[in-house]
């Protein structure tokens, strides 16, 4: 919600390593909702070359944050100060470091809406707008048989991950990364085969399941890219495999979280059967520059 104007106008500043304690304290007000941003701070200490962090303060107190990924095109807001987020959106539109041709604004629905009010323009054309649900799980799913076949992806899984990732993106984001940016996409799949954060299930039927871990901290792990080949859907494979992955992650951290399109009824039903609970209204807005 917007803060009362009487407490002072927001003051925007670029953030750096000296601000790490303040930024972590702000984000850890909800460490499950902000797990991805917390993981970025812990990884880079606000010092990754070319990426940018901005903060908005009122009377010296941090009330909103914005992360800008120079190469990824990620525009990630946090906070409830709508006026400050709007101004941070204007800052993002002017930020020279943010030169990626494709941009993604992702966060709580209110934060994304406020930031977009200042962000849109400057040649950024909205391609896709998604309303989503952020969900979290804090205990291992019950009643599922162990699945020892679930394992991190390896080099020999490249062909499956290449095809699966493209089909997943076509389903979710209505574009084929093999056409949009084939070189970067091929490189990303190579990384998935060796980073230890992409998990697959392969048996006599072939590849049955894939999912990735996009962030992990002592408090939460964020899962993304859950996918089962269309020919194998409706057989309970996703429930069993994702349940196994969640059980393994919950041995290391306190929560597993994810976000899902609010119109994706089968996925919502799956996550609720695994006992995921809705945590927040979420949103993602995808842009291209100059209509590209």
N, C-alpha and C positions, 0 to 999 in steps of 0.2 A: 504494500500500500504506500501511497505518497506520504512523506513526512510533513508535518505542519510547517509552513513557511517561516514561522516565528523562530525556529531553531537555527536559522542561518542558511545561506546558500551553500551548495556543495562546492568543495574545492578539489579539483582534479590534479593528480600528480602521477608521473611515471613511477613505477615501483622497481626496486632492485634488491640485492642481497641483504642490505641492512633492514629491509622491511619484512623479512621472512617470519620472525616471531609474531608480528602483528597480523600478517596475512593468515598464518596457520591458526591463530586464535580466532579470527573471524570465521574461517571455513569450518573449524571444528565445533562451531555451534550446532552443526548438523553434519557429522563426518560420514554418514551414509549417503546423504544426498549429494555431498560435495566430494565424493571419493576420487573422482577423476582429477579435479583441480588440486586436491591435496597431493595426489601421486605426482603430478607435474611439479609442484613446489618442492617436494622431497627429492625428486630426481635432479632438478636443475637449479634449485635455490634462487629462482627468479633471475638467472644469469645466462640462459641459453642464447647464443648469438642469434640475432635477427628477430626472435620472438619478443613480444612486448606484454607487459603487465601494467595496468592502470588502476588506480584506486580513487575513490571519491570519499572525502571526509567532511563531516560537519562538526565544527568546534573541536577539531582534532581527532574525532572518532571515525573510524572506517565504517562506511555504511553501504558501499557497493564496490564490486571488483569487476575487472574485465581482462580476460586473457586473449591475445591475438597470436595465432600461429602463422608465421610468415609463409611457410611452405605448405602447411596442411590446409590453410584457409579457415581454420577453426576460430570462431568468434564466440567465446564462452563467458556469459555474464553470471554474476552471483550477487544476491542481496535483494532487499525489498524496497529500497529507496527509488521510487519511480522517476523522480526528477533527476536524480544523479545518474540513473541508468540511461535516461534519454540523452543526457550530456555525454555520457561515455559512448553512446552510439554515434553521436556526432564526431567524437574523437576518432572512433574506429573508421568512419568514412573518410577522414582526412589522413589516417595513419599511412605514411609512405611505405612502412615495412610490410604492410598487408597487401602484397601484390599478386597473390595467387589468383588465377583466373576463375576459380570456383570457391565459393565461400559457404560455410555452414554456421548458422547461429543456433546454438543449442543450450537449453537450460530450462528452469521453471517457466511455466507458461506466462506468468505475470512479468518476469524479468525479460523474457524474449520479446514480449509485446512492447514493453517500455523502451527497450534498447532499439527495436526496429523503428520506433517513431523518430529517432534521431539518425539511424543508420541508413535508411533507404535513400537512394539517390546516388550521386557521384558515379554513375555508370553501373551500379550494381542492380541487376534485374532479377526479380523473384522468379525462380523456376518451380519451386515446390514448397508447400506449406503443410506441415504435419502437426496435428494435435496428438499427444501421446500420454501414456500413463507410466509413472516411475514406480517400480515395485521392489520390495525387499523381502528377504527370507532370513530368519535368524535361527533356524534349527534344521537338521537334516531331514529330508522327506522320509516318511515312514512307508513300510510295506513294499519296498523295491528290492529285488534281488541284486547282489553285487554285480558289477560289470567290469571285470579285470581287463577286458579288451579295449576299454577306453584308454587312450594314450596320447602323448604329445605328437604333433605332426612331424614327419621326417621327409627327407628329400624325395623318397619314392612316392610321396603323396602329392607331389606338385601338380600333376595333371588333374586330379580330383579337385584340389583346392582352387586351381585356376578356373575350372568350369563352375564349381559350386559358388565361388565368390561372385562370379559374373552373373549367375542366375539369381542369386540372393539380391544383388544390387538392382537387377532388373525388376524383381518383384517389389522390393521395398522403395526404390528411388526412381524407377522408371527410366533407367539409363543403363547402357552396357559399358563397363569400364574398359573393355577390350577395344572399343571404338572411341571413347572419350579421351583416354590417355593410356594407350597400350603399353608404353615403356614404363611409366610409373607403376601401373598395375602389375605388370610382370615382376618388377622389382619387389613390390609389396608381398606378392605371393611367395617369392623366394625367401623373404624374411620370415613369413609365417611357417615355413618348413624348418626353420632352425631357431626360432626365438623361444620355444618352450611354452608359449602362451596360447597356441592354437591346438585344440584337442579334436581327435577324430576317433571314430569307431568303424572298424573294418572287419568284415567276416566273409563267409562264403557267398553272401549276396553282393559283395563289393563294399563300397563306402556307404555307411548307413547314416552318418551324423557328423556334423562339425559345429564347433562353437569356439569363440575366442574370449580371452580375458584381457580387457582393455585397461584395467587399473586394479591394483591391490595395495592395501595398507593393513595396518594391524586391526583396523576396525571393519573394513569392508572390502569386497572384491566385486568389480563390475564385469558382467558377462555381456557379450555382444555377438552378433552374427550367428545366432542359432539357426541351423538349417538341416533339413532332411530331404533327400531327393524326392521329387513329386511321386515317383512310382512306389515309394515305400511309406508314404504318409498314411495315417489312419490306423497304424498297427501298434501304437504305443512306444515306438522307438525313441522319440524325442523325450518322452516322460522318463523312460528308464535311463537314457544317456545323460540328460541334463540333471536328473536326480543324483546320479553317480558323481557328476562333476561338482554339484553343489555340496554333496557330502564331503568330498575331498577338500574343497575350499574352506568349508566351515571347520575343518580340523586345524586350519591356519589362521582364520580370521572370524570376526563376529557376525558378519552379515554377507549375503550375496544379493546383489541388486542388478537391475536392468531396466530399460525402458522399451515400450512397445507401442505401436500405433493404436489409437483408441478404437479404430474400426476393425482391427485384426482379431475377430472373435475366436478363431481356433487357437491362436497364440495366448490370448488372455485366459481362455479356458484351461490350457495346459499349465500356465503358471499358477493359476488358482488351485488346480489339483495338486500341485507341488507345495501348496501353502504359502506362496508369495502373497504379500499384502500390499495394497495400494499405499504409496507413501506421499506422492505429490502429483499435481497436474504438470505435465511436461510439454515441451514443444521443440520442433526443429524447423528452421527455415533455410532453404537452399537457394543460393544466388549464383548467377554467372555475371561476369563483367562485360559490359557493352553488348549484351545480348548473345554472347558466344555460348 
